[in-house]
Amino acid sequence: MAQCIIVKKALAVWCVAALLVSGSALVPAATPTDALAVTRLSGLPEQAMQTYALIHRGGPFASSKDGVVFGNRERLLPSRTRGYYREYTVPTPGLRHRGKKRMVCGGPPRVPDVCYYTADHYASFRRIEP
């Protein structure tokens, strides 16, 4: 038991010493937006550009699931209140199902504050620059 306390104290002292030597204070973890790549709308597939235009027109959308609330369970997008993000299908030519491509937009449905594109079903996102 005494050895365990000594090890914990030694580890704590080492951590403090490392901070003092490095001259840096504790830095907050990176926010999701820090790690997100940015892409121009014109650099996305044609189907994504069409989906973006449909979002800004209010539809019509091919899937009944388009426009539903996106929960951000992966926590890759900036944290917002539930209902802020909505997801939309980006069609993939040749597929008879929704596929993996999506656009997620935050803010008012027809005039979103920001939109993100994912080609891998929410494993990664790129913020869209119009």
C-alpha positions as CSV (number, residue, x, y, z in Angstrom):
1,M,0.0,0.0,0.0
2,A,2.8,2.4,0.9
3,Q,4.6,1.6,-2.3
4,C,1.5,2.5,-4.3
5,I,1.3,5.9,-2.6
6,I,4.9,6.6,-3.3
7,V,4.5,5.7,-7.0
8,K,1.4,8.0,-7.3
9,K,3.3,10.9,-5.6
10,A,6.3,10.3,-7.9
11,L,4.1,10.4,-11.0
12,A,2.4,13.6,-9.8
13,V,5.8,15.2,-9.2
14,W,7.1,14.1,-12.6
15,C,4.0,15.6,-14.3
16,V,4.4,18.9,-12.5
17,A,8.1,19.0,-13.3
18,A,7.5,18.3,-17.0
19,L,5.1,21.2,-17.1
20,L,7.6,23.5,-15.4
21,V,10.4,22.5,-17.7
22,S,8.4,22.8,-20.8
23,G,7.2,26.3,-19.8
24,S,3.7,25.5,-20.9
25,A,0.5,25.4,-18.9
26,L,-2.2,22.8,-19.5
27,V,-3.7,23.3,-22.9
28,P,-7.4,22.4,-23.5
29,A,-8.0,19.5,-25.9
30,A,-8.6,20.4,-29.5
31,T,-12.1,21.1,-30.4
32,P,-13.7,19.1,-33.2
33,T,-13.6,22.1,-35.5
34,D,-9.8,22.3,-35.1
35,A,-9.4,19.0,-36.8
36,L,-12.0,19.4,-39.6
37,A,-10.7,19.8,-43.1
38,V,-12.3,22.5,-45.2
39,T,-13.4,22.0,-48.8
40,R,-14.9,24.2,-51.5
41,L,-18.4,23.4,-52.6
42,S,-17.1,23.3,-56.2
43,G,-14.6,20.5,-55.1
44,L,-17.3,18.1,-54.1
45,P,-19.1,15.6,-56.3
46,E,-21.9,16.9,-58.5
47,Q,-24.5,15.1,-56.4
48,A,-23.2,16.9,-53.3
49,M,-23.5,20.3,-55.0
50,Q,-27.1,19.4,-56.0
51,T,-27.9,18.4,-52.4
52,Y,-26.5,21.7,-51.1
53,A,-28.7,23.6,-53.6
54,L,-31.8,21.5,-52.5
55,I,-31.1,22.2,-48.9
56,H,-31.1,26.0,-49.6
57,R,-34.4,25.6,-51.6
58,G,-36.1,23.5,-49.0
59,G,-36.3,20.4,-51.1
60,P,-37.8,18.3,-52.5
61,F,-35.6,15.5,-51.2
62,A,-35.4,12.0,-52.5
63,S,-35.5,10.3,-49.0
64,S,-38.0,10.7,-46.3
65,K,-35.0,10.7,-43.9
66,D,-33.6,13.9,-45.4
67,G,-33.8,16.8,-43.0
68,V,-34.1,14.7,-39.9
69,V,-32.2,15.7,-36.8
70,F,-28.5,14.6,-36.7
71,G,-27.5,13.6,-33.2
72,N,-23.7,14.1,-33.6
73,R,-23.2,11.0,-31.6
74,E,-19.7,10.6,-33.0
75,R,-18.9,14.1,-31.6
76,L,-16.8,15.0,-34.6
77,L,-18.8,18.2,-35.2
78,P,-18.8,21.2,-32.8
79,S,-21.2,20.6,-29.8
80,R,-24.6,22.2,-30.2
81,T,-28.0,21.7,-28.7
82,R,-30.1,18.8,-30.0
83,G,-31.9,19.8,-33.2
84,Y,-29.2,22.2,-34.4
85,Y,-27.9,19.7,-37.0
86,R,-29.9,18.0,-39.8
87,E,-28.7,15.4,-42.2
88,Y,-29.3,14.9,-45.9
89,T,-28.5,12.1,-48.3
90,V,-26.0,12.8,-51.1
91,P,-26.9,10.3,-53.8
92,T,-24.3,7.8,-55.1
93,P,-24.8,6.9,-58.7
94,G,-25.5,3.2,-59.2
95,L,-26.7,2.6,-55.7
96,R,-30.3,1.7,-54.9
97,H,-30.0,2.6,-51.3
98,R,-28.9,5.8,-49.5
99,G,-25.2,4.9,-49.5
100,K,-22.6,6.5,-47.2
101,K,-22.5,10.0,-48.4
102,R,-24.2,12.7,-46.4
103,M,-24.4,16.4,-45.8
104,V,-25.0,17.7,-42.3
105,C,-26.1,21.3,-41.9
106,G,-26.5,23.3,-38.7
107,G,-28.9,26.2,-38.1
108,P,-32.1,27.1,-39.8
109,P,-33.1,24.4,-42.4
110,R,-33.2,26.7,-45.5
111,V,-30.4,29.1,-44.5
112,P,-28.0,27.0,-42.5
113,D,-25.1,28.5,-40.6
114,V,-22.7,25.8,-41.7
115,C,-22.7,22.6,-43.7
116,Y,-20.4,19.5,-43.6
117,Y,-19.8,16.7,-46.1
118,T,-19.0,13.1,-45.2
119,A,-18.3,10.4,-47.8
120,D,-17.8,7.7,-45.2
121,H,-21.1,7.8,-43.2
122,Y,-19.9,10.1,-40.4
123,A,-16.4,8.7,-39.8
124,S,-15.0,12.0,-41.0
125,F,-16.3,15.4,-42.0
126,R,-15.2,18.4,-44.1
127,R,-16.7,21.8,-43.6
128,I,-18.1,23.2,-46.8
129,E,-17.0,26.7,-48.0
130,P,-19.6,27.9,-50.5
